[in-house]
Amino acid sequence: VQLQASGGGLVEVGGSPRLSCKASDRSFRAYTMGWYRQGSGKEREFVAMITADFRTSYKDSVQGRFTISRDNLKNTVDLQMSSLEPEDTAVYYCKLQKPAYDVWGQGTLVTVSS
């Protein structure tokens, strides 16, 4: 399976972009999906995840601002972001979590301008 992320760009503080990640085949629906991000000079960090049975969890700093969702008919997992802050500037990656290994998308840059 391959993942293709989209939806990044330049947004203003307080903006609400939506990121989307599309999987190449429907095996996607059996696995946990996640969004991670990596700011300049920082380690990649967890942002949000959604399990195959639609349970979600979030990084504390995005709880209440970001919403992860999945559409198993379209093979997509989205990250609706809101109330963006400059600290949210990063390359955002989607990840498919298989038992033995992870599959990563190519990343999409979100830049929050103040």
C-alpha positions in Angstrom: 0.0 0.0 0.0 1.1 3.6 -0.7 0.0 6.8 0.9 -0.4 10.2 -0.7 -0.9 13.3 1.5 -2.2 16.6 0.4 -3.7 19.8 1.7 -0.8 21.7 3.1 0.2 25.2 2.3 0.6 28.7 3.8 -2.2 29.6 6.3 -2.7 32.4 8.7 -2.8 32.1 12.4 -6.2 30.9 13.4 -6.7 29.2 10.1 -8.4 25.8 9.5 -6.8 23.8 6.7 -7.7 20.2 6.1 -5.1 17.6 5.3 -6.0 14.4 3.4 -4.1 11.1 3.0 -5.2 8.6 0.4 -4.2 5.0 0.5 -3.7 3.1 -2.7 -5.8 0.1 -1.8 -8.6 -0.9 0.5 -6.4 -2.9 2.8 -6.1 0.5 4.5 -9.4 -0.1 6.3 -7.9 -2.9 8.5 -5.2 -0.7 10.1 -4.6 2.2 12.4 -3.8 5.4 10.7 -1.9 8.3 12.1 -0.8 11.8 11.5 2.7 12.9 12.6 4.6 16.1 12.1 8.2 17.3 12.0 9.1 21.0 12.6 12.3 22.4 11.4 15.2 21.1 13.5 12.8 18.9 15.5 12.0 15.3 15.9 9.0 13.8 14.2 6.1 13.7 16.7 2.7 12.1 17.0 -0.3 14.3 16.3 -3.3 12.1 16.0 -4.4 8.6 15.3 -7.6 6.6 14.4 -7.9 2.9 14.7 -9.7 0.5 12.3 -12.7 0.7 14.6 -12.6 4.5 14.7 -11.2 5.2 18.1 -9.1 8.3 18.2 -6.4 9.9 20.2 -4.5 13.2 20.0 -1.4 14.9 21.1 -2.3 17.1 24.1 -1.5 20.4 22.4 -3.8 19.7 19.4 -6.7 18.2 21.4 -9.8 20.2 20.7 -8.2 21.9 17.7 -7.6 19.0 15.4 -9.9 16.2 14.3 -8.9 13.0 12.6 -11.3 11.0 10.6 -11.3 8.2 8.1 -13.5 7.2 5.1 -13.1 3.5 4.4 -15.0 3.8 1.1 -12.6 6.5 -0.2 -9.5 5.0 1.5 -8.7 8.4 3.0 -7.8 9.7 6.4 -8.2 13.4 7.0 -6.9 15.8 9.6 -9.1 18.8 10.1 -7.0 21.5 11.8 -8.3 24.7 13.4 -7.1 27.6 15.5 -3.6 27.1 14.0 -0.7 28.6 15.8 2.9 29.3 14.5 4.0 26.3 16.6 1.9 24.1 14.3 4.2 24.8 11.4 5.7 21.5 10.2 5.7 18.9 7.6 2.8 16.6 8.3 3.0 12.9 7.5 0.4 10.2 7.5 1.2 6.7 8.6 -0.4 3.4 8.2 0.5 1.1 11.1 0.8 -2.5 10.2 1.8 -5.2 12.8 5.3 -5.7 11.4 6.1 -2.3 9.9 4.7 1.2 9.2 4.0 2.8 5.8 4.6 6.6 5.6 3.3 9.1 3.1 5.6 11.7 1.6 4.6 14.6 3.9 2.9 17.9 3.2 4.1 21.2 4.5 1.9 23.4 6.6 3.3 26.9 7.3 1.4 29.1 9.7 2.1 32.8 9.2 1.8 35.2 12.1 
